[in-house]
């Protein structure tokens, strides 16, 4: 069992991660989306690359991770919220990364999928349909289709980055090393700022980028600091400490509370309200992901010549 102190720490982390979506929404009021994402990674990387040990694996792993998690995942998420994705709904839809991770692992790593996991994926998919507005897709409360698709794309990129981490971890193990994911996070954060800044200049224009930099207010500064130091460095660092101290099965399921804290924070701070259908959809997404995440792994099929190195 978790100690009272570590349980409180885990609850604080998932609360910070849930509030992360509301803070993004607040930051977008004064900073273009891709510039905000660029600043988030810039402040994670600098000055911490000066004290964090460089990952002891080939640079291509953390560079690809920086592109998939940084430019792909967060670029899509920030832009989706810029064009209308509600913060609370985003915190739920993003958890569909588990669907993409399992599917990609089955496709590229030949990892089997259990029937319970398939059931969980189907329940989560139904939930996403209802979150989008479901049968009442044209209702005023419906999520803009482009925003929903970008958020799902963000979750897909998150799934890709998870596969990159799996490959990097396997590579480190082959070298007899333990992969320091906080170091990977810091060093990979060197990659996204320039591509994101270039995309921001192309989509938002130089004047908008300069104006955001010159007229930055306390809300914008708070958003960048929270995203970089609270959600990333503190949240990720402390989560890794818990994973090192306890079995994964006791810690990982607590991340299912992120959409709960995300919806509550958005309701309290942004006064976001869900339709009953979207509320049902969010509940189905969380239930489906619980089935998927907590399901026992499917037994590997024994087949001559089917084994592949990982």
C-alpha positions in Angstrom: 0.0 0.0 0.0 1.1 3.6 -0.6 2.0 5.6 2.4 -0.2 8.5 3.2 2.5 10.9 2.0 3.0 9.2 -1.3 -0.8 8.8 -1.9 -1.1 12.6 -1.3 1.8 13.2 -3.7 0.1 10.9 -6.4 -3.2 12.8 -6.0 -1.3 16.1 -6.3 0.3 15.0 -9.5 -2.9 13.9 -11.2 -4.6 17.1 -10.1 -1.8 19.1 -11.7 -2.0 17.1 -14.8 -5.7 17.5 -15.0 -5.5 21.3 -14.3 -2.9 21.4 -17.1 -5.7 21.6 -19.7 -7.3 24.6 -18.0 -4.0 26.4 -17.7 -3.4 25.8 -21.5 -6.8 27.4 -22.1 -5.9 30.4 -20.0 -2.5 30.7 -21.7 -4.0 30.7 -25.1 -5.9 33.9 -24.4 -2.6 35.9 -24.7 -0.2 33.6 -26.7 -0.7 31.9 -30.1 -1.0 28.1 -29.6 2.2 26.9 -31.2 4.2 29.7 -29.7 2.9 28.7 -26.2 3.9 25.1 -27.0 7.4 26.3 -28.1 7.8 28.3 -24.9 6.7 25.3 -22.8 9.5 23.1 -24.2 12.1 25.9 -24.2 11.7 26.4 -20.5 11.8 22.7 -19.8 15.1 22.5 -21.7 16.9 25.6 -20.6 18.8 25.7 -18.3 18.1 22.1 -17.2 20.1 20.5 -20.0 23.2 22.0 -18.2 22.6 19.8 -15.2 20.6 16.8 -16.5 22.7 13.9 -17.7 22.4 13.3 -21.4 20.5 10.0 -22.2 23.0 7.2 -22.6 21.4 6.0 -25.8 21.7 7.2 -29.4 20.5 10.7 -30.0 18.0 9.6 -32.6 15.7 8.2 -29.9 15.3 11.4 -27.9 15.2 13.5 -31.1 12.4 11.4 -32.5 10.7 11.5 -29.1 11.0 15.3 -29.1 9.3 15.5 -32.5 6.5 13.1 -31.8 5.7 14.2 -28.3 6.6 17.8 -28.7 5.6 18.9 -32.2 3.0 16.1 -32.9 1.3 15.7 -29.5 1.4 19.1 -28.0 1.3 21.0 -31.3 -2.0 19.3 -32.2 -3.4 19.7 -28.7 -2.6 23.4 -28.3 -4.0 24.2 -31.7 -7.1 22.1 -31.1 -7.9 24.0 -27.9 -7.2 27.2 -29.8 -10.0 26.4 -32.3 -12.6 25.3 -29.7 -11.8 22.1 -27.9 -13.0 22.5 -24.3 -10.3 22.0 -21.6 -12.3 19.4 -19.7 -13.3 17.3 -22.8 -9.6 17.5 -24.0 -8.5 15.9 -20.7 -10.7 13.0 -21.5 -10.1 12.6 -25.2 -6.3 12.7 -24.7 -6.5 9.5 -22.6 -7.4 7.7 -25.8 -3.6 7.6 -26.3 -3.9 4.2 -24.6 -6.0 2.9 -27.6 -3.3 4.0 -30.0 -0.4 2.7 -27.8 -2.0 -0.8 -27.6 -2.8 -0.8 -31.4 0.7 0.4 -32.4 2.3 -2.1 -30.0 0.3 -4.9 -31.6 1.2 -3.7 -35.1 4.9 -2.9 -34.7 6.0 -4.9 -31.6 3.8 -7.9 -32.2 2.3 -7.6 -28.7 -1.0 -9.6 -28.4 -4.3 -7.9 -27.4 -6.7 -9.6 -24.9 -10.4 -9.8 -25.4 -10.9 -7.6 -22.4 -8.6 -5.0 -23.9 -10.6 -5.1 -27.1 -13.8 -4.6 -25.1 -12.3 -1.6 -23.3 -11.2 -0.1 -26.6 -14.7 -0.5 -28.0 -16.3 1.2 -24.9 -13.8 4.0 -25.1 -14.5 4.5 -28.8 -18.3 4.8 -28.1 -17.5 7.3 -25.4 -15.5 9.4 -27.8 -18.4 9.4 -30.2 -20.7 10.7 -27.5 -18.2 13.3 -26.4 -18.2 14.7 -29.9 -22.0 15.3 -29.6 -23.1 11.9 -30.7 -26.4 11.7 -32.4 -26.9 15.4 -31.6 -23.7 16.4 -33.5 -25.2 19.6 -34.7 -26.2 20.8 -31.2 -24.6 24.0 -29.9 -22.7 22.0 -27.2 -21.0 19.8 -29.8 -17.2 19.9 -30.0 -16.0 21.5 -33.3 -15.1 18.6 -35.6 -11.7 20.0 -36.5 -10.9 20.5 -32.8 -11.9 16.9 -32.0 -9.9 15.4 -34.9 -6.8 17.4 -33.9 -7.2 16.2 -30.3 -7.5 12.6 -31.4 -4.4 13.2 -33.6 -2.6 14.5 -30.5 -3.5 11.3 -28.7 -2.3 9.3 -31.6 1.1 11.1 -31.6 1.2 10.4 -27.9 0.8 6.8 -28.7 3.6 6.9 -31.2 5.9 8.6 -28.7 5.1 5.8 -26.2 6.3 3.3 -28.7 9.5 5.3 -29.2 10.0 5.2 -25.4 9.5 1.4 -25.5 12.1 1.0 -28.2 14.5 3.4 -26.3 14.0 1.4 -23.1 14.7 -1.8 -24.9 17.8 -0.3 -26.5 19.1 0.9 -23.1 18.4 -2.6 -21.6 20.4 -4.1 -24.4 23.3 -1.9 -23.4 22.9 -2.8 -19.7 21.6 0.6 -18.7 18.5 2.0 -17.1 16.8 4.8 -19.1 16.4 8.0 -17.2 13.1 9.3 -18.5 13.4 12.7 -16.8 16.7 13.1 -18.7 15.0 12.0 -21.9 12.3 14.6 -21.3 14.7 17.4 -20.7 17.0 16.7 -23.6 14.2 15.9 -26.0 12.7 19.3 -25.2 15.6 20.9 -27.1 13.9 19.6 -30.3 10.4 21.1 -30.5 10.9 24.9 -29.9 12.3 25.8 -33.3 9.8 23.7 -35.4 6.9 25.0 -33.3 8.1 28.6 -33.6 8.4 28.2 -37.4 4.9 26.8 -37.6 3.6 29.6 -35.4 5.2 32.2 -37.7 3.7 30.5 -40.7 0.2 30.1 -39.3 -0.2 33.1 -37.0 2.2 35.6 -38.6 5.2 37.5 -37.4 3.2 40.4 -36.0 1.1 38.1 -33.7 4.2 36.3 -32.4 6.0 39.6 -31.7 2.9 41.1 -30.1 2.5 38.1 -27.8 6.2 38.4 -26.7 6.0 42.1 -26.1 2.6 42.2 -24.4 2.9 39.1 -22.3 1.0 39.4 -19.1 1.1 37.6 -15.7 -1.4 35.0 -16.9 0.8 34.1 -19.9 3.9 33.9 -17.7 2.0 31.7 -15.2 0.8 29.4 -17.9 4.3 28.9 -19.3 5.8 28.3 -15.8 3.0 25.9 -14.8 3.3 23.9 -18.0 7.1 23.7 -17.9 7.8 23.4 -14.2 4.6 22.1 -12.6 3.2 19.6 -15.2 6.5 18.5 -16.7 9.5 18.8 -14.4 7.7 18.3 -11.0 4.9 16.1 -12.2 7.0 13.8 -14.3 9.9 13.7 -11.9 7.8 12.8 -8.9 5.7 10.3 -10.9 8.9 8.5 -11.8 9.9 8.4 -8.2 6.7 6.8 -7.3 7.1 4.2 -10.1 10.5 3.4 -8.8 9.2 2.9 -5.3 6.0 0.9 -5.9 4.9 -1.7 -8.4 3.6 -0.2 -11.6 0.2 -1.7 -11.1 -0.4 0.4 -8.0 0.7 3.7 -9.5 -0.2 3.7 -13.2 -4.0 3.2 -12.7 -4.1 6.5 -10.7 -3.5 8.4 -14.0 -7.2 7.5 -14.8 -8.0 10.3 -12.4 -6.5 12.9 -14.7 -9.7 13.3 -16.8 -11.7 13.6 -13.6 -9.5 16.4 -12.2 -9.5 17.9 -15.7 -13.2 18.2 -15.9 -13.6 19.5 -12.4 -10.9 22.1 -12.8 -12.4 23.3 -16.1 -15.8 23.5 -14.5 -14.5 25.5 -11.5 -12.2 27.9 -13.3 -13.7 28.2 -16.8 -17.3 27.4 -16.0 -17.3 24.7 -18.6 -20.4 22.5 -18.6 -21.0 19.2 -20.4 -24.3 18.0 -21.9 -25.6 14.8 -20.3 -24.6 12.9 -23.4 -21.0 14.2 -23.2 -20.9 13.4 -19.5 -22.0 9.9 -20.3 -19.3 9.8 -23.1 -16.6 10.9 -20.7 -17.7 8.2 -18.2 -17.5 5.6 -20.9 -14.1 6.7 -22.1 -12.7 6.4 -18.5 -14.4 3.1 -18.0 -13.1 1.8 -21.3 -9.6 2.9 -20.5 -9.8 1.3 -17.1 -10.8 -2.0 -18.7 -7.9 -1.6 -21.2 -5.3 -0.5 -18.7 -6.2 -2.9 -15.9 -6.8 -5.9 -18.2 -4.2 -8.7 -17.9 -2.0 -9.0 -21.0 -3.0 -11.6 -23.6 -0.9 -14.7 -23.7 1.7 -14.7 -26.4 1.0 -17.1 -29.2 3.6 -19.7 -29.7 4.4 -20.1 -33.4 7.5 -21.4 -35.1 9.6 -18.7 -36.5 7.3 -16.0 -35.3 9.6 -14.6 -32.6 11.1 -11.2 -33.3 13.8 -9.3 -31.4 12.5 -6.2 -29.6 
